[in-house]
Amino acid sequence: MRLLNNPHDNASPKQRSVLNKQGLQKIKSKTMNTLKFKTNINCSGCVAAVTPVLNEVAGKDNWNVDTQNPSKVLTVNTDLPEANITRAIANAGYKIESLVSVG
């Protein structure tokens, strides 16, 4: 006896791929958090230095550093634990302190 109608049951391989991607995007969008940190990333050279690190950890276009803000605020949209970001920035040689976490 089948209780649930699974959209994958009658889907072509291409349709299954689309359904899988949609499912992953829905799951990911539910778990994304906006994390904010006070840093000492204060110039374009510093931003350039952390870019490869943040792109690797958080993904390209998922982070931003406001070097005009006195606290040099790093904002990261991620589903990773806060500790992953702080560890990566600290390992890159910069100070980082959690400010706010918005879910």
Summary of the structure (lengths in Angstrom):
residues: 103
radius of gyration: 18.7
end to end distance: 39.3
largest distance: 63.1
contacts: 251
relative contact order: 0.21
helix: 42%
strand: 23%
